[in-house]
């Protein structure tokens, strides 16, 4: 075997090339224990007590991760075959991949682990021989498809003004952009924007703390921490901010590097220099002209340890790439030369800033500088070249290393697309379908997507298309086939339900559902993740707490705060541990409740969330009649009880005109349970105008993203007198299809009502009692959007409901008078759009 073949074989298997090189990937001294203060589950290891962090599925094996407090590192245990909730006591060493983004050096190992488990390209790899768990991928990406695009053509659109001049890929999967005096944050998967304004002219830099705290710098040299309401002023525009640890940040201005303490906020020190590099062990390397220095505890430059350098790049959290003349070498954090590479070609000044990337301590990737369409992967003794002929007229413009260690790059011309090299098959290139874009910057998000900044303005979000499983496998059993498919590509969510149907016992079904939950989170399919989670709880109730804890831990690395709070409440109910209530603050979504009747809904709501102190003060509960007309002593007693808790009770409130009644006020949630106008045919016909007017009026009190909840009798029994089903009649009596579509609200969920509010008692209009059972009531949840809602003309939209009864006239105009939603399920976990 020649040298080149040996190199390719070792790259393909992911094994290190030079065994003499000490593994520096997890050099996290000074930060490894941070971020674990809420994790209190302990386990005993041979090396001391360990704190449980999170568990995940690796194929059909459960892997439970711990932080070993004596070793100050991550360890793991692997599940026993065929036994739910049990793991072997053998300790595995966990090896995290290197950090290639300086914005992540302050993250604890626990935070980095959660981020990796969310990435669809990465999975844990169990090495039973060496007792290690590493992270990589064995799945080939066939192509990269466009998930979404955001152009900057219409100045009124939310992305107006976004650029690569000031942006930040957040640890929860969102992307923030500094635009003028605002930070615009994009939630890719929900296609929503949030905007935060500052008292400044131009935001020039942003950073994120390990716990998600945003810090921004502006053109006046002011550092803002908006959530804390504090700031500090320096001199000159802020160019870059990086967290050294959770309590300190480094700030770069023109020829000045400053260290700022956040607790309390003050300037610790500053040095005159060109650039800084923050490494994973807390060490700071300063570049001043052509010399490299460390800094002492007082933030003063030590004697130069490297001189006459022509350029420096951040390799990863424990190394730098240094150019001296025609030679490039890798420096570890203490200045020791680890590996060196030399090229004949003369470097260009700008080449070192965009084209050289460190794969690990032994390999680099770079663009050839004579033939600019050639990508090279080079080790100390050999080089591999990637040069498809069709690239000849193009040149590589940008590249990045993904979390699984593979390389993705883009070219300068339209028609080129993006290109991906995976080590599992070095001679195979995967390309995207985005050939109409020329990309100048590429960066990976936490969940394995790639954001590209287009030369024409705007951004493109790319999503990997995993190679399909090869069905030509000699296997006679369907269960084994499905397991093989999911082991090869766990993102095929529809296969989990097929596999569950073949499982003979509840523990096996539970494990499959939990695997599906984790796969759905990686794909940002939060509604499917929740459905898998609910099914896992139901199929094996004894493991309800374990399922909730695992779901909760995975949700920590996502932007879905509402769902995380729901699970936190479940865990609090199961454990009574106060730590889960830390998910909640003292402010709650403003709620307006219409047509309360006997006020049992508000009472039940507060009883179900009794642990949330202050919730009552966020609620306005209303009723149409005058208070003087109310004679029932029980209802009057309920009202008195609610008012004592802080609920604002109002009478003579008509749901059709609440937009005028509550002028200039906003409500996150507006609820109307079982609206009803009467039993006579005339009353029913007259009332059909009420619900659409309610939607229009409520819209005046809500912003995009706010919600309307309407509960209706949705019994599936047949109504002989009307020759129709009850659930259809109740929807046509209360035209929620017409009301929601006309007012621009989309249906996102339908769920059981009585199960959520067991003490709710329905009150009929003009009567004290009711025969309606809460068990047949269903709650429809609508979310306000900023665009027209498609109905029957939406065949390409992925949702689990249909709208029946729409009539289209000769002018292709839709009429919704007798339309109704027909949903596939009534489960509490049902979602009908990617919204949470």
C-alpha positions in Angstrom: 0.0 0.0 0.0 1.5 3.4 -1.0 1.4 6.5 1.1 -1.6 8.1 -0.6 -3.7 4.9 -0.3 -2.7 4.6 3.4 -3.8 8.1 4.0 -7.1 7.7 2.2 -7.9 4.5 4.2 -7.2 6.2 7.5 -9.3 9.2 6.6 -12.2 7.0 5.4 -12.2 5.1 8.8 -11.8 8.3 10.8 -8.7 7.0 12.6 -6.0 9.4 13.6 -2.9 9.6 11.3 -0.2 10.4 13.8 -0.7 8.4 17.1 2.0 10.5 18.7 -0.2 13.6 18.7 -2.0 14.1 22.0 -5.7 14.5 21.7 -6.5 18.1 22.4 -10.2 18.1 21.3 -11.6 18.2 24.8 -9.2 20.7 26.4 -11.8 22.5 28.4 -10.1 23.3 31.7 -11.9 26.1 33.5 -15.3 25.5 31.9 -16.1 21.8 31.8 -18.4 21.9 34.9 -20.4 24.9 33.9 -24.0 24.6 32.8 -24.6 21.5 35.0 -26.0 23.2 38.1 -29.5 22.0 37.3 -28.6 18.4 36.7 -28.9 16.6 40.0 -29.2 12.9 39.0 -26.1 11.1 40.3 -24.5 7.9 39.4 -21.5 6.1 40.8 -18.5 5.3 38.6 -15.2 3.8 39.3 -13.7 7.2 39.0 -16.1 8.9 41.4 -19.6 10.4 41.4 -21.1 11.5 38.0 -23.9 13.8 37.1 -26.5 12.6 34.6 -26.8 14.9 31.6 -28.8 13.3 28.8 -29.6 10.0 27.2 -30.0 9.1 23.6 -30.5 6.2 21.2 -27.6 5.0 19.1 -29.3 2.6 16.7 -31.1 0.2 19.0 -28.8 1.0 22.0 -29.5 3.5 24.7 -26.5 5.6 25.7 -26.6 7.6 28.9 -24.1 10.4 29.3 -22.7 11.7 32.6 -20.3 14.3 33.8 -17.6 12.6 35.9 -16.8 15.2 38.6 -13.5 13.7 39.6 -12.2 13.3 36.1 -13.8 16.6 34.9 -14.9 15.0 31.7 -17.8 13.3 30.0 -18.4 9.5 30.4 -21.2 7.2 29.3 -23.0 4.0 29.9 -24.5 1.8 27.1 -27.9 0.1 27.4 -28.3 -3.6 27.9 -29.8 -5.6 25.1 -33.5 -6.0 25.4 -33.9 -4.2 28.7 -35.6 -0.9 29.0 -34.2 1.7 31.4 -31.1 -0.4 32.2 -27.5 0.2 31.2 -24.3 -1.7 31.7 -22.0 -0.4 34.4 -19.0 -0.3 32.1 -17.7 3.2 31.7 -17.1 4.6 28.2 -14.9 7.6 27.6 -16.7 10.3 25.6 -14.5 12.1 23.0 -16.1 15.3 21.6 -15.0 16.6 18.2 -13.0 19.9 18.1 -14.7 23.3 18.4 -14.1 25.2 15.1 -16.2 28.2 16.1 -14.7 30.6 18.6 -18.3 31.6 19.6 -18.6 28.1 21.2 -15.4 27.9 23.2 -17.1 29.0 26.5 -19.8 26.2 26.2 -19.6 23.5 28.8 -19.2 19.9 27.6 -22.8 19.3 28.5 -24.0 22.1 26.2 -21.7 20.9 23.3 -23.0 17.3 23.8 -26.7 18.5 23.5 -25.8 20.4 20.3 -24.1 17.4 18.7 -27.1 15.2 19.5 -29.3 17.7 17.7 -27.2 17.7 14.6 -28.7 15.4 11.9 -25.3 14.7 10.3 -23.8 13.4 13.6 -24.5 10.4 15.7 -22.7 8.7 18.6 -20.3 5.8 17.5 -19.8 3.1 20.1 -16.3 1.5 20.2 -16.7 -1.4 22.6 -13.1 -2.5 22.2 -11.6 0.8 23.3 -14.5 1.7 25.5 -15.0 5.1 23.8 -17.9 7.0 22.3 -17.0 9.4 19.5 -19.2 11.3 17.0 -19.3 10.9 13.3 -21.5 9.8 10.4 -21.8 6.7 8.3 -24.5 8.1 6.1 -23.8 9.5 2.6 -25.4 12.9 1.8 -26.7 12.5 -1.8 -27.4 16.2 -2.3 -28.1 19.5 -0.6 -31.5 21.0 -1.3 -32.8 24.4 -0.7 -34.9 24.6 2.5 -35.7 28.3 2.2 -34.4 31.6 0.9 -34.6 35.1 2.2 -34.0 37.9 -0.4 -33.6 41.6 0.5 -35.5 43.2 -2.4 -38.6 44.5 -0.6 -37.6 46.9 2.2 -40.8 46.1 4.0 -40.0 42.4 4.4 -38.6 41.3 7.8 -35.2 40.3 6.4 -34.7 43.7 4.8 -31.1 44.9 5.4 -29.7 41.6 6.7 -26.1 40.8 5.5 -23.0 38.9 6.5 -21.5 42.1 8.0 -23.0 41.3 11.4 -24.7 38.0 12.1 -24.7 35.2 14.7 -25.7 31.6 14.5 -27.3 30.9 17.8 -27.0 27.7 19.9 -30.7 27.1 19.7 -30.7 26.9 15.9 -31.9 30.5 15.2 -29.8 33.1 13.4 -29.6 36.8 14.5 -28.6 39.7 12.3 -27.5 43.2 13.3 -29.5 45.6 11.1 -29.1 49.3 12.0 -30.1 49.6 15.7 -32.1 46.3 15.7 -31.3 42.6 16.1 -33.5 40.5 13.7 -33.6 36.9 14.7 -34.8 34.2 12.2 -36.4 31.0 13.3 -35.7 29.0 10.2 -38.1 26.1 10.7 -41.1 28.2 11.8 -40.3 30.9 9.2 -40.7 33.7 11.8 -38.8 36.8 12.7 -38.4 38.5 16.1 -37.0 42.0 16.4 -35.2 43.7 19.3 -34.2 47.4 19.2 -31.3 49.3 20.9 -30.5 52.9 21.6 -27.7 53.2 19.1 -27.1 53.9 15.4 -25.5 50.7 14.2 -25.0 47.3 15.8 -21.6 46.0 14.6 -21.0 42.8 16.6 -22.9 40.2 18.6 -22.1 37.2 20.8 -24.1 34.7 22.8 -23.3 33.4 26.3 -23.4 29.7 27.2 -26.9 30.2 28.6 -28.2 32.0 25.5 -27.8 35.6 26.8 -27.3 38.0 23.8 -24.6 40.7 24.0 -24.1 43.3 21.3 -21.6 46.0 20.4 -22.2 49.1 18.3 -20.3 51.7 16.2 -19.9 54.0 19.3 -18.0 51.4 21.2 -20.8 50.6 23.6 -21.4 47.0 24.8 -25.1 46.2 25.5 -26.6 43.3 27.5 -30.3 43.9 26.8 -31.7 41.2 29.1 -29.7 42.7 32.0 -30.4 46.3 31.1 -26.7 47.2 31.5 -23.9 48.5 29.2 -20.3 49.7 29.2 -18.7 52.2 26.8 -15.3 51.7 25.1 -13.6 53.9 22.5 -14.2 53.1 18.8 -16.5 50.8 16.9 -16.8 47.2 18.1 -15.6 44.7 15.5 -15.9 41.4 17.3 -17.1 39.9 20.7 -16.3 36.4 22.0 -17.1 34.8 25.3 -13.9 33.6 27.1 -16.1 32.0 29.7 -19.6 32.6 31.0 -18.5 35.7 33.0 -15.9 37.4 30.7 -15.9 38.5 27.1 -13.1 39.6 24.7 -13.8 42.7 22.5 -11.9 43.6 19.4 -11.7 47.2 18.1 -9.3 48.7 15.7 -5.8 47.7 17.1 -7.3 47.3 20.6 -8.2 44.0 22.4 -10.2 44.4 25.7 -11.2 41.9 28.4 -14.5 42.8 30.1 -15.9 41.2 33.2 -19.7 40.8 33.3 -20.1 40.2 37.0 -20.0 43.1 37.7 -19.6 44.7 34.3 -16.2 46.4 34.1 -13.1 46.7 31.9 -10.5 44.3 33.3 -7.7 45.3 30.9 -6.7 46.0 27.3 -3.7 45.6 25.0 -2.8 47.1 21.6 -2.9 44.3 19.1 -4.4 43.2 15.7 -6.3 40.1 16.6 -7.1 37.6 19.4 -7.8 33.8 19.5 -9.7 32.3 22.4 -8.9 28.7 23.0 -10.9 26.0 24.7 -8.7 25.8 27.8 -9.3 29.5 28.5 -5.9 30.5 27.0 -5.9 33.7 25.0 -3.4 34.1 22.1 -2.8 37.7 20.9 -1.4 38.6 17.5 0.5 41.9 17.5 1.9 42.7 14.1 4.0 39.6 13.2 4.3 38.1 16.7 2.2 35.8 18.9 1.8 36.3 22.6 0.0 34.8 25.6 -1.5 37.1 28.2 -1.0 36.9 31.9 -3.6 37.0 34.7 -3.6 40.8 34.6 -4.3 40.8 30.8 -0.8 41.9 29.8 1.2 40.6 27.0 3.9 37.9 27.8 7.0 37.6 25.8 6.4 36.5 22.2 6.5 32.7 21.6 6.3 32.9 17.8 7.8 35.7 15.6 7.8 36.7 11.9 4.4 35.2 11.1 2.7 36.2 7.9 -0.8 35.1 9.0 -2.7 33.3 11.7 -6.0 31.4 11.5 -8.1 29.8 14.2 -7.7 26.0 13.7 -10.0 24.7 16.5 -10.3 25.0 20.3 -6.8 23.8 20.9 -4.7 24.9 17.9 -3.9 27.7 15.5 -2.9 27.6 11.8 0.2 29.7 11.3 1.8 30.9 8.0 5.5 31.7 7.8 6.8 32.3 4.4 5.9 29.3 2.2 5.3 27.0 5.2 2.1 26.5 7.2 2.1 24.7 10.5 -0.3 23.9 13.4 0.4 25.3 16.8 -1.1 23.8 20.0 -2.3 26.2 22.7 1.1 26.1 24.5 3.1 27.1 21.4 4.4 23.6 20.6 4.5 22.7 16.9 2.3 19.7 16.3 2.2 19.2 12.6 3.6 21.2 9.6 2.7 21.4 6.0 4.6 23.1 3.1 3.5 24.2 -0.4 5.3 25.4 -3.4 2.7 27.9 -4.3 3.0 31.4 -3.0 0.1 32.3 -0.7 -2.2 35.2 -1.5 -3.0 37.6 1.4 -6.7 37.0 1.2 -6.4 33.3 0.7 -5.4 32.6 4.3 -8.6 34.3 5.6 -11.1 32.2 3.6 -9.5 29.1 2.1 -7.5 27.3 4.7 -9.4 25.1 7.2 -8.2 22.7 10.0 -9.8 19.3 10.0 -7.9 18.1 13.0 -4.4 18.2 14.4 -3.0 16.4 11.4 -5.0 17.5 8.3 -6.0 20.7 6.6 -8.3 21.5 3.7 -7.5 24.3 1.3 -8.1 25.6 -2.2 -5.4 25.3 -4.7 -4.1 28.7 -5.6 -3.0 28.1 -9.2 -5.9 26.0 -10.2 -8.6 27.7 -8.1 -11.3 25.1 -8.7 -9.2 22.4 -6.9 -9.9 21.5 -3.2 -7.0 19.7 -1.4 -7.0 17.7 1.8 -3.4 17.5 3.1 -1.7 15.6 5.9 2.0 15.7 6.9 3.0 13.2 4.3 0.3 13.1 1.6 -2.3 15.2 -0.1 -5.6 14.2 -1.7 -7.1 16.3 -4.5 -10.7 16.9 -5.3 -11.0 18.4 -8.9 -14.1 17.5 -10.9 -13.7 18.6 -14.5 -16.9 20.6 -14.5 -15.3 23.0 -12.0 -12.7 24.1 -14.5 -14.2 27.5 -15.3 -15.1 28.3 -11.7 -13.1 28.9 -8.6 -13.8 27.9 -5.0 -14.9 31.0 -3.1 -15.6 29.7 0.5 -15.6 26.6 2.5 -16.3 25.3 6.0 -15.8 22.1 8.0 -19.1 20.5 9.2 -19.7 18.9 12.6 -19.0 15.4 11.2 -15.6 16.5 9.9 -16.6 16.7 6.2 -16.0 19.7 4.0 -18.6 21.8 2.1 -17.6 24.5 -0.3 -19.1 26.9 -2.8 -17.9 28.6 -6.0 -18.0 32.1 -7.3 -20.4 31.7 -10.3 -24.0 30.9 -10.7 -24.6 27.3 -12.0 -21.9 26.0 -9.6 -24.0 25.3 -6.5 -22.4 23.9 -3.3 -20.3 20.8 -3.1 -19.7 18.4 -0.2 -16.9 15.9 0.4 -17.5 13.2 3.0 -14.7 11.0 4.2 -16.6 7.8 4.1 -16.1 7.9 0.3 -13.5 10.4 -0.7 -13.9 10.0 -4.4 -17.6 10.8 -4.3 -18.8 14.4 -4.4 -22.3 15.5 -3.4 -23.7 18.6 -4.8 -26.7 20.8 -4.1 -29.6 21.7 -6.4 -28.9 25.4 -5.6 -27.2 26.0 -8.9 -28.7 29.5 -9.4 -26.9 30.9 -6.4 -23.3 32.0 -6.1 -22.4 31.8 -2.4 -19.7 33.8 -0.7 -20.0 32.6 2.9 -21.0 29.2 4.3 -21.8 28.4 7.9 -23.4 25.4 9.7 -26.3 25.7 12.1 -26.6 23.7 15.2 -29.0 21.2 13.6 -26.9 20.4 10.6 -28.3 22.8 8.1 -26.0 25.2 6.2 -26.6 28.9 5.8 -25.2 30.5 2.7 -24.8 34.3 2.0 -25.6 35.0 -1.6 -23.6 37.4 -3.7 -26.9 38.9 -4.9 -28.1 39.7 -1.4 -30.0 37.6 1.1 -29.4 34.1 2.4 -30.1 30.6 1.3 -30.7 27.7 3.8 -29.4 24.3 2.6 -30.7 21.0 3.9 -28.9 17.7 3.4 -30.7 14.9 1.5 -29.5 11.7 3.1 -28.9 8.8 0.7 -31.8 6.3 0.6 -31.3 2.9 2.2 -30.5 0.2 -0.2 -33.5 -2.3 -0.2 -31.4 -5.1 -1.8 -30.4 -6.5 1.5 -30.7 -10.2 2.1 -33.0 -10.1 5.1 -36.2 -12.1 5.4 -37.7 -10.3 8.3 -39.5 -6.9 8.1 -38.5 -5.9 11.6 -34.8 -6.4 10.9 -35.2 -4.5 7.6 -36.8 -1.5 9.3 -34.1 -1.6 12.1 -31.4 -1.6 9.4 -33.1 1.3 7.6 -33.3 3.4 10.7 -29.8 2.5 11.8 -28.6 3.7 8.4 -30.8 6.8 8.3 -32.8 7.5 11.5 -34.5 10.6 10.0 -37.1 8.5 8.1 -39.8 9.3 10.6 -42.6 7.3 9.0 -40.7 4.1 9.6 -40.9 4.3 13.4 -44.7 3.7 13.4 -44.2 0.8 11.0 -41.6 -0.7 13.3 -43.8 -0.2 16.4 -46.6 -2.2 14.8 -44.2 -5.2 14.6 -43.1 -5.0 18.2 -44.6 -7.6 20.5 -44.2 -5.9 23.9 -44.5 -2.4 25.4 -40.8 -2.0 26.3 -39.7 -2.5 22.7 -42.4 0.0 21.5 -41.2 2.5 24.1 -37.7 2.3 22.8 -38.8 2.8 19.2 -40.9 5.8 20.1 -38.0 7.4 21.9 -35.7 6.8 18.9 -38.3 8.5 16.8 -38.6 11.5 19.2 -34.8 12.1 19.0 -34.8 11.8 15.2 -37.6 14.3 14.9 -35.9 16.8 17.1 -32.8 16.6 14.8 -35.1 17.5 11.9 -36.7 20.3 13.9 -40.1 18.5 13.5 -41.1 19.5 17.0 -44.8 18.4 16.6 -43.7 14.9 15.5 -41.2 14.7 18.4 -44.0 15.5 20.8 -46.3 12.9 19.3 -43.5 10.2 19.6 -43.0 11.4 23.2 -46.7 11.2 24.1 -46.9 7.7 22.5 -43.9 6.6 24.5 -45.5 7.7 27.8 -48.7 6.0 27.0 -47.3 2.7 25.9 -45.1 2.4 29.1 -46.5 4.6 31.9 -43.9 3.3 34.4 -41.3 5.2 32.4 -43.3 8.4 32.1 -40.7 10.3 34.2 -37.7 9.0 32.2 -39.4 9.8 28.9 -40.2 13.4 30.1 -36.7 13.9 31.4 -35.1 12.7 28.1 -37.5 14.9 26.0 -36.8 17.9 28.3 -33.0 17.5 28.0 -33.2 17.4 24.2 -35.5 20.4 24.1 -32.9 22.5 26.0 -30.9 22.9 22.8 -33.9 24.1 20.8 -35.8 27.4 20.5 -39.1 25.8 21.5 -39.4 27.4 25.0 -43.2 26.8 25.2 -42.9 23.0 24.7 -40.0 22.9 27.1 -42.1 24.6 29.7 -45.0 22.1 29.1 -42.6 19.2 29.8 -41.1 21.0 32.8 -44.6 21.3 34.3 -45.1 17.6 33.7 -41.8 16.8 35.5 -42.7 19.1 38.4 -46.0 17.3 38.8 -44.1 13.9 38.8 -41.1 14.9 41.0 -42.1 18.1 42.9 -38.6 19.3 42.2 -38.4 23.1 42.2 -35.7 23.2 39.6 -38.2 22.7 36.8 -40.1 25.9 37.8 -37.0 27.8 36.8 -38.2 27.6 33.2 -40.9 30.2 34.2 -40.5 33.8 35.0 -42.8 36.2 36.8 -44.5 37.5 33.6 -47.1 35.4 31.7 -48.8 35.7 28.3 -51.8 38.1 28.5 -55.0 36.2 28.2 -58.5 37.4 27.3 -61.3 34.9 27.9 -64.7 35.5 26.2 -68.1 34.2 27.2 -67.1 32.6 30.5 -70.5 31.7 31.7 -69.9 30.1 35.1 -66.2 31.0 35.1 -65.2 27.4 35.7 -62.7 27.4 32.8 -60.7 30.2 34.4 -60.9 28.5 37.8 -59.7 25.1 36.2 -56.9 26.8 34.4 -55.5 28.3 37.6 -55.9 25.0 39.4 -54.0 23.1 36.8 -51.2 25.7 37.0 -51.3 26.5 40.7 -47.5 26.4 40.9 -47.3 29.4 38.6 -47.5 32.3 41.0 -48.9 35.5 39.5 -50.6 33.8 36.5 -54.0 35.0 37.6 -53.0 38.7 37.1 -52.4 38.1 33.4 -56.0 37.0 32.8 -59.1 39.0 31.9 -62.2 36.8 32.1 -65.4 38.2 30.6 -69.1 37.5 30.2 -71.8 39.0 28.0 -74.6 39.5 30.6 -74.7 42.2 33.3 -73.4 41.2 36.7 -76.8 42.3 38.2 -78.5 39.5 36.2 -76.3 36.8 37.8 -78.1 35.2 40.7 -76.4 31.8 41.1 -74.5 31.9 44.4 -72.0 29.3 43.3 -71.0 31.3 40.3 -70.8 34.5 42.4 -68.6 32.7 44.9 -66.3 31.5 42.0 -66.0 35.1 40.8 -65.1 36.4 44.2 -62.5 33.7 44.6 -60.9 34.5 41.2 -60.8 38.3 41.9 -59.0 37.6 45.2 -56.3 35.7 43.2 -55.9 38.7 40.8 -58.1 37.8 37.8 -59.8 40.8 36.2 -63.5 40.0 35.8 -65.5 42.0 33.3 -69.2 41.9 32.3 -71.1 43.2 29.3 -68.3 42.2 26.9 -69.5 41.2 23.4 -67.0 39.0 21.5 -67.9 40.6 18.2 -66.6 44.0 19.2 -63.7 43.3 21.6 -61.4 45.2 19.1 -63.3 48.4 20.1 -63.8 47.5 23.7 -60.0 46.9 24.4 -58.6 49.5 22.1 -54.7 49.8 22.0 -54.3 46.6 24.1 -52.7 43.3 23.0 -53.4 39.8 24.1 -51.2 36.8 23.3 -54.1 34.4 23.8 -57.8 34.9 23.3 -60.1 32.0 24.3 -63.8 31.3 23.6 -65.2 28.0 24.9 -68.3 26.6 23.3 -69.9 29.7 21.7 -73.6 29.1 21.2 -76.5 31.3 20.1 -79.5 29.1 20.8 -81.4 26.0 19.7 -84.0 27.4 17.2 -83.3 27.5 13.5 -83.4 31.3 13.5 -81.1 31.7 16.4 -78.6 29.3 14.9 -78.7 31.1 11.5 -78.2 34.5 13.1 -75.3 33.2 15.2 -73.3 32.1 12.2 -72.3 35.8 11.8 -70.9 36.0 15.3 -67.7 33.8 15.2 -66.3 35.4 12.0 -66.9 38.8 13.5 -65.1 37.6 16.6 -62.1 36.6 14.6 -61.9 39.9 12.8 -62.3 41.9 16.1 -59.8 39.7 18.0 -57.3 40.2 15.2 -57.1 43.9 16.1 -55.8 42.9 19.6 -53.1 40.5 18.4 -49.8 40.5 16.7 -48.5 37.9 14.2 -47.8 34.7 16.2 -50.5 35.3 18.8 -53.3 32.7 19.1 -57.0 32.2 19.3 -58.4 29.2 21.1 -62.0 28.0 20.4 -63.5 24.9 22.1 -66.5 23.1 20.5 -68.5 20.0 21.0 -66.9 17.6 18.5 -68.8 14.4 19.3 -68.6 11.9 16.4 -72.2 10.7 17.1 -74.8 11.0 14.4 -77.5 13.7 14.9 -80.7 12.2 13.4 -82.8 15.4 13.5 -80.2 17.2 11.3 -79.1 14.2 9.4 -75.5 14.9 10.0 -72.7 14.3 12.5 -72.5 16.5 15.6 -68.9 17.7 15.1 -69.8 19.0 11.6 -73.0 20.7 12.7 -71.1 22.5 15.6 -68.5 23.8 13.2 -71.0 25.1 10.7 -73.1 26.7 13.5 -69.8 28.4 14.6 -68.0 28.9 11.2 -64.4 28.6 12.4 -63.1 27.9 8.9 -64.6 31.0 7.5 -63.6 33.1 10.5 -60.0 32.0 10.6 -59.3 32.1 6.9 -60.8 35.6 6.4 -58.9 37.0 9.5 -55.6 35.3 8.5 -55.3 32.7 11.2 -54.0 29.2 10.5 -55.1 26.1 12.4 -52.0 24.7 14.1 -53.5 22.2 16.6 -56.6 20.4 17.7 -56.6 18.7 21.1 -58.8 17.2 23.8 -60.2 19.8 26.1 -61.7 17.9 29.1 -58.4 16.1 29.8 -56.6 19.4 30.1 -59.2 21.1 32.3 -60.9 18.3 34.2 -62.9 20.7 36.5 -64.4 22.6 33.7 -68.2 22.6 33.7 -70.0 23.7 30.6 -72.9 26.3 31.1 -75.5 26.6 28.4 -76.6 30.0 27.2 -79.4 31.4 29.4 -79.3 28.2 31.6 -77.2 27.2 34.7 -76.8 23.5 33.8 -75.6 21.6 30.8 -75.6 18.0 29.5 -72.5 18.5 27.4 -69.6 16.3 28.7 -66.1 17.9 28.7 -64.8 14.6 27.2 -66.4 15.4 23.8 -65.1 19.0 23.7 -62.1 19.7 21.4 -60.0 22.8 21.4 -59.0 24.4 18.1 -55.8 26.5 18.3 -55.3 29.2 15.6 -52.2 31.3 15.1 -52.2 34.7 13.4 -50.0 35.0 10.3 -49.1 37.9 8.0 -50.3 36.3 4.7 -53.5 34.9 3.2 -54.4 31.4 4.3 -54.7 28.8 1.5 -57.6 26.3 1.9 -58.5 23.8 -0.8 -55.8 25.2 -3.1 -52.9 24.0 -0.9 -52.1 20.5 -2.0 -48.4 21.0 -1.5 -48.7 22.1 2.1 -47.9 19.3 4.6 -50.6 19.1 7.3 -52.8 16.6 9.0 -56.2 18.0 8.3 -58.5 18.7 5.4 -61.2 21.4 4.9 -64.4 19.9 3.7 -67.6 21.7 2.5 -66.0 24.6 0.6 -67.9 25.7 -2.4 -66.0 27.3 -5.3 -68.0 29.5 -7.7 -67.5 30.1 -11.5 -65.0 32.9 -10.7 -62.9 30.5 -8.6 -63.9 32.3 -5.4 -64.2 30.1 -2.3 -67.2 30.2 0.0 -66.9 28.8 3.5 -70.4 29.0 5.0 -70.7 25.2 5.5 -67.0 24.3 5.6 -65.4 22.4 8.5 -62.1 21.0 9.6 -61.6 17.3 9.5 -58.5 16.4 11.5 -56.7 13.1 11.6 -56.4 12.9 15.4 -57.6 14.5 18.6 -54.5 13.7 20.7 -53.2 16.4 22.9 -50.0 16.3 21.1 -51.4 17.0 17.6 -49.9 19.8 15.6 -51.0 20.8 12.2 -48.2 23.1 11.2 -44.6 23.4 12.3 -45.4 25.8 15.1 -45.1 25.7 18.8 
